[in-house]
Amino acid sequence: MQKAINTKLVALFALVAMAFAAAVPAYAYDELEIKIEIKDGSTLVEVEYNEGTKEVEASYLYSITDLGEVYSRIADELDLSMDEVEAAAKVENDDEDDNEEDEAEDRADAEEAITYAAEAVAEAQAAIADEIATDEDGLEEAEEYLEKAETAFADEDYDAAYEWAEKAEDKAEVIVYGPDEDEYEDDDRDKRWTKEKCDSNPGIGNGVKEKCDDDYNKSERKDDKYKDYGKSTDRAELQAQLQELMQLLIQLLTLQLAQQS
């Protein structure tokens, strides 16, 4: 009888011990600490634990940032389960923080761009309604761009939202204010020559008439003293005109040779 009671008590204690072991995970190391730092595309793991009276420290550097894979590798290193590693780990993810900051900035930029675009489109709509502007097709394009910007923003594609909003605003401003004159001025400016080049290429040849500013356009001067050259019937006058033109030709050739060298 006593033996049966003792057997039951042992079984009861065994069940209690098993239940306690299941409820409280027991690490294979005393005072185990695992610090995980994810930064710049890599992961540094620092492990500390006590082994008897000795404190042990170890470090591991992985070229991965997936936390599940990191847990798996640490578990293999320490001969622990992934649950034990995760329970003991303290994680600091700088990459995730940076990504969140970048995303917040992109969101704010896109939101601001959409606000400006909406204001510009509304102004274009008013201009069309008041018959100040007539480009209804352009207004439809601007409205379509704005709709795409709002859709992209709702899908959290903030880069696309920003670009569509910029297009909508630009299109709407053209409807209200007309095309950007600076673009045409830049094109004209690219076709023009510098003062030095204009001075070294007098006359209407070589595109001088198109490419030189009015101040240096030799072909458009009202006081052109050479316009009557060669019309005289006086031999001496014609010789003097020819001599002056020859001197100018020599100067021109000299300048061109100097530029080539």
VOROLUM-982224 format. One record per residue: residue in three letters; x, y, z of N, C-alpha, C in turn. Coordinates in steps of 0.2 Angstrom, whole numbers, plus 5000, padded with zeros to 4 digits. Atoms other than C-alpha are relative to their C-alpha. Layout:
<pts>
alaXYZXYZXYZ/...
</pts>
This chain:
<pts>
met500449945000500050005000500450065000/gln499549945000501450125005500450014994/lys499649995006502350084989499650034995/ala500549975005500850124978500050075001/ile500049934999500750294987500650034998/asn499449965002502550334984500050004993/thr500050005007502350284966499650054997/lys500449945002500950404964500350075001/leu499749934999501850544972500550024996/val499549995005503350524961499750024993/ala500349985006502250524946499750075000/leu500349935000501350684952500550055000/phe499549955000502950774955500350004993/ala499750005007503650724938499550044995/leu500549965004502050794930500150075001/val499949934999502250954939500650034997/ala499449985003504050964934500050014993/met500050005007503650934916499650064998/ala500449955002502251064916500450075001/phe499649944999503451194924500550014995/ala499550005006504751154911499750034994/ala500349985006503551184897499850075001/ala500249935000502951344904500550055000/val499449954999504651424908500649974996/pro499450035004505951394894500650015004/ala499450004997507551344901500650014995/tyr499549995005509051414892500649955002/ala499450054999510651304890500650045003/tyr499549954998511651464896499750045006/asp500249954994511551564913500050074997/glu500049935001511051744911500250014992/leu499849995007511051734892499750074997/glu500249945003510951904883500250004992/ile499849995007510951924864499850074997/lys500149935003511052094856500150004993/ile500050005008510652114837500050074998/glu500149945003511052264828500150004992/ile500150005007510552284810500250074997/lys499849935003511452424800500449994994/asp499650005006512052464783500049934996/gly500150065004511452294775500449945004/ser499750064997512352184788499750005008/thr500350014993511952114806500649985004/leu499550024995513152114821499649975006/val500350044994512651994835500550005005/glu499550014994513452004852499649965005/val500350054996513151864864500450005007/glu499750004993513451864883499749955004/tyr500350054995513151724896500649985005/asn499650034995513851644911500149925000/glu499850075000514751474911500349995007/gly499750014993514951434930500150075002/thr499849934998515951584937500350044995/lys499749965006516551634920499550034995/glu500549975005515751764909500350004993/val499850015007515851724891499750054995/glu500349955005515651854876500249974993/ala499950025007515551814858499750054995/ser500349965005515251914842499949974993/tyr500150035007514551864825499850064995/leu500249955005514451974809499749964994/tyr500350035005513251924796499850054994/ser500149965006513051994778499250004998/ile500750015001511151974780499650045005/thr500449964996509752074787499349975002/asp500650034998508251954788500149975007/leu500050014993507851934806499949925001/gly500150074999507251754804500649964999/glu499450035002508851704795500550015006/val499549994995509851784809499949965006/tyr500250044994508951694823500249934998/ser499850065002509251534813500749985001/arg499250015000511151554812500250015007/ile499850004993511251604830499849945004/ala500350064996510251454836500549944998/asp499550055002511551344826500650015004/glu499349994996513051434834499949985007/leu500150014992512351414852499749945001/asp500450064999511451254849499450015004/leu500649994997509851324854499450004995/ser500649995005508051334847499950074998/met500149935002507551484837499550045005/asp500549974994506151514851500450035005/glu499549984994507551524864500450064998/val499649945002508551644854499650064999/glu500549955000507051754850499850035007/ala500249984994506551764868500650045004/ala499449974996508351814874500350064996/ala499749955004508651934859499750075001/lys500249935001508652124859500250034994/val499849985006508552194842500050084999/glu500049935002509052364835500150014993/asn500050005007508652394817500050074997/asp499949935003509452554810499750014993/asp500249995007509052514792499250015000/glu500849995000507152494796499850075002/asp500149934998507252664805500150054994/asp499849965006508152744790499450004995/asn500550015005506852674778499450035002/glu500649974997505452734789500050084999/glu499949925001506152914789500050024992/asp500049995007506452904770499350004997/glu500750015002504652844767499650065003/ala500449944998503952984778500250064996/glu499849945004504953114768499750004993/asp500350015006504353044752499350015000/arg500749994999502553044758499950075001/ala500149934999502653224764500150044993/asp499849975006503453274747499449994995/ala500550025005502153184737499350045002/glu500649974997500753254748500050074998/glu499949935002501353434745499950014993/ala500050005007501553404727499249994997/ile500750015002499753344725499650065002/thr500449944998499053494735500150064995/tyr499949955005499953614723499749984994/ala500350025007499353514708499350015000/ala500749995000497553514714499850085000/glu500149935000497653704717500150034992/ala499949985007498353724699499549984995/val500550035004497053614691499350045002/ala500649964999495653704700500050074997/glu499949935003496353874694499949994992/ala500150015007496353804676499349984999/gln500850025001494553734678499750075000/ala500349935000494053914683500150044994/ala499949965006494953994668499649974994/ile500450035006494053874656499350025001/ala500749984998492453904665499850074998/asp500149935002492654094663500250024993/glu499849995007493254074645500650055000/ile499349965000494954154650500549954996/ala499650055004495753994643499549954996/thr500450045004495153874630500249934999/asp499750065001496253724631499749945004/glu500450054996494953594637500349935000/asp499750075000495953444631500650005004/gly499450004995497453504641499750005007/leu500350014993496353524656499849935002/glu500250074999495753344654500649965001/glu499450044999497553284653500350025007/ala499849984993497953384669499649975005/glu500550034995496453314678500249925000/glu499850075000497053134673500649995003/tyr499450014996498753164679499950015008/leu500249994993498053224696499749945003/glu500450064998496953074697500549945001/lys499550054999498452964694500550015006/ala499649984994499453054707499749985006/glu500450024994498053024720500049935001/thr500050075000497952844715500749975003/ala499350024998499852814717500150025007/phe500049984993499752904734499749955004/ala500450054996498452784740500349945000/asp499750065001499452644734500750005004/glu499349994997500952714744500650004995/asp499549995005501952734728500150085000/tyr499949935000502552904733500450044995/asp499649975005503852934720499650014994/ala500549995006502552904706499550055001/ala500449944998501353014715500250074999/tyr499749935000502553154716500150024992/glu499949995007502953134697499450024996/trp500649985003501153134692499750075002/ala500249934997500753284703500450064996/glu499649955003502153384695499850014993/lys500349995006501453344678499450035000/ala500749974999499753394683500150075001/glu499949934998500353554690500350044994/asp499749975006501453594675499550014994/lys500549995005500053564663499450055001/ala500549954998498753664672500350075000/glu499749935001499953814673500150024993/val500049985007500153814654499450024998/ile500649985002498353824652499850075003/val500249934997498153974664500550054997/tyr499549955002499854064660500350004993/gly499750005007500354004643500749965001/pro499450044999501953904639500650045003/asp499449974997503553944648500550034995/glu499649975004504454074639500849995001/asp499350014999506154034647500249944996/glu499850055004506153874637500250024993/tyr499949975007506053964621500650045000/glu499449954999507354094627500649965000/asp499450045000508553954631500249974993/asp499850035007508353874614500350054995/asp499749945004508654044606500750015002/arg499349984997510154074617500549944998/asp499550055002510953904612500250014993/lys499849995007510853954594500550064998/arg499649945001511754114596500849995002/trp499350004999513654144596500250055005/thr499749954995514754234609500250064996/lys499749945003515354414606500649994996/glu499450015004517054354601499949974994/lys500150045007516454234588499650054995/cys500449965004515254364581500550054997/asp499549955002516654494580500549974995/ser499550035005517854374571499749974994/asn500450025006516454324558499650054998/pro500549955003515754484551499749984994/gly500350025006514554484537499449965001/ile500650044999512954384534500249924998/gly499850065001513954224530500149965006/asn499850044994514254074542499450015005/gly500550004995512554104550500050065005/val499949944995513054274558499350035001/lys500649974999511354344554499549975005/glu500550034995510454214564500349995007/lys499750024993511754174578500350065004/cys499749944996512354354583499550045003/asp500549964997511454464595500050074996/asp500149945003510854634588500650045000/asp499449964998512354724596500649984995/tyr499450025004513554624585499849974993/asn500250025006512554584570500250054994/lys499749955004513654664557499550014994/ser500449995006512354634543499450045001/glu500649964999511054734551500150075003/arg499849934998511954894555499850054995/lys500249955004511155044548500550054997/asp499549965002512755144546500649964997/asp499550045004513655014535500350044994/lys499649965004514955114526500249964993/tyr499850045006515254974514499549984995/lys500650025005513554954506500150034993/asp499949975006514055074492500749994996/tyr499450015003515755004489499949964993/gly500050035006516054954471499550034995/lys500549975004514755064464500350074996/ser499749945003515855214460500349994993/thr499650005006516555254443500750035000/asp499349965000518055344449500549945002/arg499550055000519555234447500450005007/ala499649994994520555304462499649985006/glu500450024994519055284474499949935000/leu500050085000518855104468500649975003/gln499450034997520655074472500150005007/ala500049994993520555144489499549965004/gln500550054997518955044493500349935000/leu499750075000519854884487500649995005/gln499550004996521354924497499849995008/glu500250014993520354944513499649935001/leu500350074999519354784510500549955000/met499550045000520954694507500350005007/gln499849994993521554754524499649965005/leu500550034996519954694532500149924999/leu500050075002520154524523500649975004/ile499450034997521954504530499950005008/gln500150014993521354544548499549945001/leu500550064999519954414546500449945000/leu499650065001521154284540500549995006/thr499650004994522354324554499749985006/leu500450024994521054304567499849935000/gln500250075001520454144560500649955001/leu499450044999522154074559500249995008/ala499850004993522454124577499549965004/gln500550054996520854034583500249934999/gln499950075002521353874574500649985003/ser499450024997523053874582499950005007/
</pts>
